[in-house]
Each structure stands twice: as C-alpha cells, then as structure tokens.
C-alpha cells in the first residue's frame, strides 16, 4: 500500500479543483529511465482497469500493478520549505538512488546496468 500524507492530499485536492478535464485521482507510476533504473511519475488522472485504488484524506490514489511492485510501502509527501516545494516520494524499496534523487533501483534490480554505473 502507498501512503499519502495529509499535506500531499491537500495539494492534490487544490490541483484537482483547478482542472477542467475530469481527472479525479492522483496517479503514481514508475517507468524505466534515469541513472539507476526507474523514475517516478505523478499525474492527475482517472482510474483505469486493473489499477489498485485507495482513498486517503479524501483523495483517490491510483497505481498500476507493475509500478506497485516497485513502490509498495512508499509515502508521498508534499514539502514547501526554504529549499523548494513539491511532492516527495519516500520509497523503502529503493536500495540505490541517483545523486539528484530522481531515479532509483530496488534489490530486485541488483546487477542490472544503469547509465551512470
């Protein structure tokens, strides 16, 4: 399961209210790329067949099963401090991250090449 903090949920609600396209959920996904193997993605979206769906703090969170395998147990937070603002994903499955924190590798990917190895 993925956890959405209350601060993140507040920000998602604000973003959903500003959209006219009919999105009703926050989608978190992963895709191959970056220095260490996979990158995170967040998007306003709607539920699709096969998605795992939860509702937290009044916000629908959707994730495809393949991405869930890599990010299960993660926490999505929203930070707004002196160093910047934005969503932050704390993934307990990440065993390696690139220097800028935008890509990650899990234990199941050990030995697979990344572009900055």
DOTI-426769 format. One line per 3 residues: their letters; for each residue x, z negated, y of C-alpha. Coordinates in nm, 4 decimals, m for minus. Each point is the difference from the previous one (the first is absolute). Example, Ala and Ser with C-alpha at 12.3 -4.5 7.8 and 13.67 -1.06 7.14 Angstrom:
2
as> 1.2300,m0.7800,m0.4500 ~ 0.1370,0.0660,0.3440
//
This chain:
117
xxx> 0.0000,0.0000,0.0000 ~ 0.1120,0.0697,0.3548 ~ m0.0611,m0.2574,0.2723
xxx> m0.0968,0.0855,0.3562 ~ 0.0735,m0.2720,0.2562 ~ m0.2591,m0.0919,0.2572
xxx> 0.2206,0.1439,0.2788 ~ 0.0235,0.3321,m0.1857 ~ m0.3750,0.0024,m0.0638
xxx> m0.0688,m0.0572,0.3723 ~ 0.2197,0.2984,0.0887 ~ m0.1610,0.2224,m0.2646
xxx> m0.3494,m0.0882,0.1263 ~ 0.1071,0.0990,0.3514 ~ 0.1404,0.3306,m0.1255
xxx> m0.3086,0.0760,m0.2093 ~ m0.2287,m0.0622,0.2977 ~ 0.1976,0.2507,0.2086
xxx> m0.0425,0.2792,m0.2604 ~ m0.2876,0.2467,m0.0082 ~ 0.0930,0.1692,m0.3278
xxx> m0.1867,m0.2388,m0.2300 ~ 0.2961,m0.1779,m0.1592 ~ m0.1005,m0.3429,m0.1210
xxx> 0.3124,m0.1323,m0.1724 ~ 0.3733,m0.0519,0.0225 ~ 0.1880,0.1975,m0.2644
xxx> 0.3438,m0.1140,m0.1111 ~ 0.1988,0.2445,m0.2085 ~ 0.3500,0.0853,m0.1099
xxx> 0.1737,0.3345,m0.0281 ~ 0.3435,0.1084,m0.1180 ~ 0.2550,0.0127,0.2804
xxx> 0.2386,m0.1899,0.2189 ~ 0.3417,m0.1308,m0.0894 ~ m0.1004,m0.2231,m0.2877
xxx> m0.2828,0.1791,m0.1795 ~ m0.3457,m0.0579,0.1503 ~ m0.1533,m0.0389,0.3443
xxx> m0.3143,m0.1845,0.1043 ~ m0.2934,0.1584,0.1725 ~ m0.3014,m0.1455,0.1772
xxx> m0.2982,0.2047,0.1138 ~ m0.3589,m0.0434,0.1048 ~ m0.1971,0.1615,m0.2801
xxx> m0.3007,m0.0273,m0.2293 ~ m0.0226,m0.1021,m0.3625 ~ 0.0771,0.2736,m0.2533
xxx> m0.0840,0.0122,m0.3730 ~ 0.2466,m0.2093,m0.1992 ~ 0.1070,m0.2190,0.2938
xxx> 0.0419,m0.3730,m0.0385 ~ m0.2113,m0.1577,0.2746 ~ m0.0005,m0.3486,0.1488
xxx> m0.1594,m0.1458,0.3117 ~ 0.1990,m0.2600,0.1906 ~ m0.0904,m0.1579,0.3326
xxx> m0.2781,0.2587,0.0281 ~ 0.2346,0.2992,m0.0467 ~ m0.0141,0.2378,m0.2957
xxx> 0.3456,0.0643,m0.1474 ~ 0.0450,0.2959,m0.2385 ~ 0.2986,0.0981,m0.2135
xxx> 0.0526,0.2574,m0.2735 ~ 0.1033,m0.1346,m0.3435 ~ 0.3469,0.1638,0.0077
xxx> 0.0873,m0.1627,0.3313 ~ m0.1428,m0.3325,m0.1137 ~ 0.2554,m0.0114,m0.2816
xxx> 0.2801,m0.0025,0.2609 ~ m0.1580,m0.2303,0.2579 ~ m0.2181,m0.2399,m0.1990
xxx> 0.0367,m0.3501,0.1455 ~ 0.0996,0.1283,0.3453 ~ m0.1161,m0.1457,0.3288
xxx> m0.0888,0.2165,0.3002 ~ 0.0476,m0.1769,0.3302 ~ m0.0167,0.1081,0.3637
xxx> 0.2733,m0.1293,0.2282 ~ 0.0094,0.0123,0.3772 ~ 0.3081,m0.1713,0.1388
xxx> 0.2975,0.0614,0.2272 ~ 0.1596,0.2411,m0.2478 ~ m0.3071,0.2214,m0.0281
xxx> m0.3383,0.0343,m0.1542 ~ m0.1374,0.1571,m0.3127 ~ m0.1009,m0.0483,m0.3583
xxx> 0.2506,m0.1623,m0.2322 ~ m0.0138,0.0208,m0.3781 ~ 0.1554,m0.2819,m0.1991
xxx> 0.0431,0.1390,m0.3521 ~ 0.1190,m0.2477,m0.2648 ~ 0.0699,0.2925,m0.2368
xxx> 0.2617,0.1547,0.2290 ~ 0.3452,m0.0654,m0.1432 ~ 0.1803,0.2174,0.2549
xxx> m0.0905,0.1183,0.3509 ~ 0.1715,0.2426,0.2308 ~ 0.1674,m0.1326,0.3142
xxx> m0.2913,0.0898,0.2258 ~ m0.2566,m0.1498,m0.2394 ~ m0.2103,0.3143,m0.0336
xxx> 0.0670,0.0719,m0.3673 ~ 0.0343,m0.2078,m0.3132 ~ 0.0850,0.0021,m0.3688
xxx> m0.1461,m0.2158,m0.2777 ~ 0.1606,m0.1307,m0.3186 ~ m0.1732,0.2751,m0.1982
xxx> 0.1998,0.2567,0.2008 ~ 0.3415,m0.1502,m0.0728 ~ 0.2557,0.2698,m0.0590
xxx> m0.2016,0.2713,0.1729 ~ 0.1923,0.1623,0.2837 ~ m0.0909,m0.0484,0.3624
xxx> 0.1267,0.2139,0.2827 ~ 0.2322,m0.2666,0.1419 ~ 0.1522,m0.1464,m0.3179
//
